[in-house]
Amino acid sequence: MSPQSSRSPVRLLAPAALILFAIVLVFVLSSSGLGGGQEETGKSPAGSPRTERTTTERPPGRPPQKAVYVVETGDTLGAIAVDTDVPVETIQELNPELDPQTLVAGQEIKLRE
């Protein structure tokens, strides 16, 4: 008997299973948006949907519409300033206890007195 005839066809099962696992993994990662491909717009870094924000045009010098802004996941002080049309310096003056590096979702920030 030759050494070739004593090998079992089951030996091909492990490489086939590995290839199938890799294909499934690539499919799952690409459909979840974590595959490193093109990032979907409107997604936060954690992959959760982010609400689209638009700024409203208003004349210069007019106070902001809201007195308080509620921080959302992924917000930065600069982004809040742009979204609310309130300068970062004003936000910091109105909120002296505010640490721009530790913004927490749900935190309220004063935009005007």
C-alpha positions in Angstrom: 0.0 0.0 0.0 1.3 3.4 -0.9 1.5 6.3 1.6 -1.0 8.3 -0.5 -3.8 5.8 -0.3 -3.6 5.6 3.5 -4.4 9.3 3.9 -8.0 10.1 4.9 -10.1 12.7 2.9 -11.0 14.1 6.3 -7.6 15.8 6.4 -9.0 18.5 4.0 -11.7 19.4 6.5 -9.5 21.7 8.6 -8.3 23.9 5.8 -11.8 24.1 4.3 -13.2 25.0 7.7 -10.5 27.7 8.1 -11.3 29.2 4.7 -15.0 29.2 5.5 -14.4 30.9 8.8 -12.4 33.6 7.1 -15.1 34.3 4.5 -17.8 34.5 7.2 -15.6 36.8 9.3 -15.0 39.2 6.4 -18.7 39.2 5.6 -19.7 40.0 9.2 -17.1 42.7 9.6 -18.0 44.4 6.3 -21.7 44.4 7.1 -21.2 45.8 10.6 -19.0 48.7 9.3 -15.9 47.6 11.3 -14.1 46.0 8.4 -11.8 48.9 7.8 -13.4 49.6 4.4 -15.2 52.9 3.6 -16.7 54.4 6.7 -20.4 55.1 6.6 -21.2 58.8 7.0 -23.2 59.7 10.1 -21.6 57.0 12.3 -19.8 57.7 15.5 -16.5 56.0 16.1 -18.2 53.3 18.1 -20.4 52.5 15.1 -23.6 53.8 16.7 -25.8 56.0 14.5 -25.3 59.7 15.0 -28.0 62.3 14.4 -27.5 64.6 11.6 -27.1 68.2 12.7 -27.7 71.3 10.7 -26.9 74.8 11.7 -29.5 77.5 11.1 -28.5 80.8 9.6 -29.1 83.7 11.9 -27.8 87.3 11.9 -24.6 88.0 13.8 -25.0 89.1 17.4 -28.3 87.3 17.9 -28.3 85.0 20.9 -28.5 81.2 20.4 -31.9 79.6 20.2 -31.3 77.3 23.2 -30.0 78.2 26.6 -28.6 74.7 27.3 -27.0 72.1 25.0 -27.1 68.4 25.9 -23.9 66.6 25.0 -24.1 63.6 22.7 -21.7 60.7 22.3 -18.6 61.8 20.3 -19.2 65.6 20.8 -16.3 67.9 21.3 -16.3 71.5 22.5 -15.3 72.7 19.1 -18.2 70.8 17.4 -20.7 72.1 19.9 -19.5 75.6 19.2 -20.0 75.2 15.5 -23.4 73.5 15.9 -24.7 76.1 18.2 -23.0 79.1 16.7 -21.5 80.0 20.2 -17.8 80.6 20.4 -15.8 78.1 22.5 -14.5 81.0 24.7 -18.1 81.9 25.6 -19.0 78.3 26.4 -16.0 78.1 28.7 -16.8 81.4 30.4 -20.4 80.2 31.1 -19.3 76.8 32.3 -16.1 77.4 34.4 -16.3 73.8 35.8 -16.4 72.3 32.3 -13.4 70.1 31.3 -13.4 69.9 27.4 -11.5 66.6 27.6 -14.1 64.8 29.7 -17.4 65.6 28.1 -20.0 63.0 29.0 -23.2 62.1 27.0 -26.2 63.7 28.7 -24.2 66.4 30.3 -25.8 69.9 30.0 -23.8 72.9 28.9 -25.0 76.5 29.3 -25.0 78.4 26.0 -26.3 81.7 27.4 -27.3 83.2 30.7 
